[in-house]
């Protein structure tokens, strides 16, 4: 599975939340400044080639849906992040955020409890 560009990820975030949508619906859900319809349409076609989305045809219109779940993509990105920047160690990742005070002790306790499960 390939990593998504920022624009592709923005479209996928909306599609994951809606579960299925036409391009005009995706554009309507996107943050301001909204991208042009043609831009989103092009991104969707790229995502289709990358096998991230499928579609149901209604005449000349297409309703798109995710082929890759958000959970599967999160797993991929998390593993790549840990591999690239934290020597493959989730401990190093958690330690990094703890040192940067981006994570409080309660959150750290919850992480440890979940890891022990």
Kinemage of the C-alpha trace (Angstrom):
@kinemage 1
@onewidth
@group {chain A} dominant
@subgroup {mainchain}
@vectorlist {calphas} color= white
{ca unk a 1} P 0.000 0.000 0.000
{ca unk a 2} L 1.302 3.432 -0.910
{ca unk a 3} L 1.467 6.450 1.347
{ca unk a 4} L -0.981 9.209 0.449
{ca unk a 5} L -0.104 12.784 -0.422
{ca unk a 6} L -1.546 15.504 1.793
{ca unk a 7} L -4.283 16.300 -0.755
{ca unk a 8} L -5.163 12.625 -1.196
{ca unk a 9} L -5.324 12.168 2.555
{ca unk a 10} L -7.693 15.146 2.917
{ca unk a 11} L -10.070 13.603 0.399
{ca unk a 12} L -9.812 10.185 2.050
{ca unk a 13} L -10.554 11.668 5.495
{ca unk a 14} L -13.842 13.020 4.166
{ca unk a 15} L -14.634 9.784 2.316
{ca unk a 16} L -13.872 7.685 5.406
{ca unk a 17} L -16.246 9.822 7.461
{ca unk a 18} L -19.046 9.750 4.854
{ca unk a 19} L -18.452 6.090 3.809
{ca unk a 20} L -19.665 6.836 0.266
{ca unk a 21} L -20.022 10.090 -1.630
{ca unk a 22} L -20.179 11.841 -4.966
{ca unk a 23} L -17.413 14.352 -5.782
{ca unk a 24} L -19.732 17.322 -5.135
{ca unk a 25} L -20.479 15.919 -1.645
{ca unk a 26} L -16.769 15.559 -0.928
{ca unk a 27} L -16.140 19.163 -1.983
{ca unk a 28} L -19.024 20.367 0.215
{ca unk a 29} L -17.520 18.642 3.288
{ca unk a 30} L -13.992 19.973 2.809
{ca unk a 31} L -12.575 22.870 4.811
{ca unk a 32} L -12.320 26.399 3.476
{ca unk a 33} L -10.937 27.389 1.110
{ca unk a 34} L -12.707 24.584 -0.694
{ca unk a 35} L -10.817 22.999 -3.567
{ca unk a 36} L -12.302 23.134 -7.054
{ca unk a 37} L -14.592 20.309 -8.147
{ca unk a 38} L -12.122 19.347 -10.900
{ca unk a 39} L -9.273 19.153 -8.385
{ca unk a 40} L -11.174 16.738 -6.141
{ca unk a 41} L -12.293 14.756 -9.175
{ca unk a 42} L -8.661 14.377 -10.285
{ca unk a 43} L -7.563 13.328 -6.792
{ca unk a 44} L -10.365 10.742 -6.632
{ca unk a 45} L -9.240 9.252 -9.947
{ca unk a 46} L -5.670 9.032 -8.601
{ca unk a 47} L -6.980 7.314 -5.456
{ca unk a 48} L -8.892 4.920 -7.685
{ca unk a 49} L -5.680 4.044 -9.587
{ca unk a 50} L -3.897 3.531 -6.257
{ca unk a 51} L -6.764 1.202 -5.292
{ca unk a 52} L -7.814 3.270 -2.271
{ca unk a 53} L -11.328 3.919 -3.615
{ca unk a 54} L -13.906 2.124 -5.672
{ca unk a 55} L -17.089 3.448 -7.226
{ca unk a 56} L -20.618 2.653 -8.222
{ca unk a 57} L -21.657 4.169 -11.539
{ca unk a 58} L -24.998 5.935 -11.882
{ca unk a 59} L -25.010 6.811 -15.558
{ca unk a 60} L -22.168 9.292 -16.034
{ca unk a 61} L -21.881 9.991 -12.304
{ca unk a 62} L -19.893 7.958 -9.822
{ca unk a 63} L -20.418 7.430 -6.127
{ca unk a 64} L -17.097 6.651 -4.452
{ca unk a 65} L -16.353 4.493 -1.425
{ca unk a 66} L -13.134 3.526 0.404
{ca unk a 67} L -11.468 0.220 -0.441
{ca unk a 68} L -8.844 0.759 2.272
{ca unk a 69} L -10.114 1.266 5.810
{ca unk a 70} L -8.939 4.172 7.907
{ca unk a 71} L -7.696 1.656 10.489
{ca unk a 72} L -5.543 -0.180 7.917
{ca unk a 73} L -4.064 3.105 6.712
{ca unk a 74} L -3.363 4.256 10.292
{ca unk a 75} L -1.519 1.002 10.932
{ca unk a 76} L 0.628 1.480 7.827
{ca unk a 77} L 1.477 5.101 8.635
{ca unk a 78} L 2.205 4.325 12.289
{ca unk a 79} L 4.590 1.521 11.387
{ca unk a 80} L 6.370 3.711 8.824
{ca unk a 81} L 6.656 6.592 11.310
{ca unk a 82} L 8.138 4.339 13.976
{ca unk a 83} L 10.447 2.685 11.466
{ca unk a 84} L 11.719 5.947 9.907
{ca unk a 85} L 12.084 8.162 12.966
{ca unk a 86} L 12.169 5.957 16.059
{ca unk a 87} L 14.472 3.074 15.090
{ca unk a 88} L 11.490 0.728 14.871
{ca unk a 89} L 10.705 1.153 18.571
{ca unk a 90} L 7.271 2.181 19.839
{ca unk a 91} L 8.961 2.751 23.200
{ca unk a 92} L 11.118 5.440 21.567
{ca unk a 93} L 7.986 7.011 20.091
{ca unk a 94} L 6.189 7.208 23.442
{ca unk a 95} L 9.362 8.395 25.139
{ca unk a 96} L 9.727 11.168 22.564
{ca unk a 97} L 6.237 12.518 23.273
{ca unk a 98} L 6.666 12.141 27.032
{ca unk a 99} L 9.902 14.151 26.902
{ca unk a 100} L 8.266 16.832 24.749
{ca unk a 101} L 5.426 16.989 27.302
{ca unk a 102} L 2.940 16.231 24.519
{ca unk a 103} L 1.555 13.404 26.620
{ca unk a 104} L 0.521 13.601 30.257
{ca unk a 105} L 1.035 10.913 32.899
{ca unk a 106} L -2.586 9.716 32.766
{ca unk a 107} L -2.326 9.173 29.023
{ca unk a 108} L 0.988 7.389 29.502
{ca unk a 109} L -0.592 5.102 32.126
{ca unk a 110} L -3.438 4.295 29.695
{ca unk a 111} L -0.946 3.469 26.950
{ca unk a 112} L 0.968 1.154 29.261
{ca unk a 113} L -2.265 -0.568 30.391
{ca unk a 114} L -3.328 -1.080 26.766
{ca unk a 115} L 0.073 -2.450 25.807
{ca unk a 116} L -0.078 -4.976 28.644
{ca unk a 117} L -3.421 -6.277 27.335
